[in-house]
Amino acid sequence: MPEAAPDPAEQPDATEQPDPVEEGGPALRPGPAERAARGGQGGRGRQAACGGPGGQAARGGREGEGTGGGDLGGLAALLRGLPPSCGTVRLVAVDGHAGSGKSTFAARLARALGGAPVLHLDDLASHDELFAWTGRLRAQVLDPFARGEVAEYRPYDWNARRFGPARRLPAAPVVLVEGVGAGRRALRPHLARLLWMERGAEDSWRRGRRRDGPAQSAFWDGWTVAETRHFAHDPSLPFADILIRECPGGYLWLPRRLPAVDSKPIRHTG
């Protein structure tokens, strides 16, 4: 996490020309699918869908249905069964607002996948380029994967304010890319699936500020401006394949395009 505030005038990646905001507005405004997945407005719908009062219907009647054990194994099996999307790799993005729980979820999913590598986009961003990291990702990760090679990238040191020594990223069957903007327009053609953490911007930012403490308040002031600008021009949520909802003791994962025969969320814990 950076120690200084970013420049509020941070510009989008120069390699991309942002289109106008897609139909439905910026990702900060939940669309019909997201509202339906939340089970209504406010905390009551979230509590019910996570197994609180009224949650039996949201669980579909059978605890852990389709999980093979009630954990994230079901989602892991789904991802492993997808066709490769970048060379031999199934590249899976975990996107969402800063503070929404992406890193924690990605770590749990990686364990469910048997130790899948996780690329944190904080390692490719910098103080001067909060979102203009697409060129580095393409040159250091996507292009090598497309050639069937091991990738090497240079993680950014937010304290020293410089990029460090190269770190290897194996071309594993599934590789997770975690961070704000992981589902951006330039990356989506290379993704096997796009996962979105279902937590609103303001709630996520409050969590992030509490986590990082007052010393990082200046950084957060600048970050929220930059993040809002990014998602207004290049939203990820409208293109998410699966919504991830954090619940006490686990997660729900909800496909955005549910089969007509089953519109119930799938319950996972662990």
PyMOL commands that set and color helices and strands:
alter all, ss='L'
color gray80, all
select helices_A, chain A and resi 32-38+42-49+55-58+73-80+102-112+121-123+134-146+188-190+201-212+214-233+237-239
alter helices_A, ss='H'
color red, helices_A
select strands_A, chain A and resi 90-95+118-120+151-153+156-157+162-163+167-169+174-178+193-197+242-247+250-255+266-269
alter strands_A, ss='S'
color yellow, strands_A
deselect
rebuild
show_as cartoon
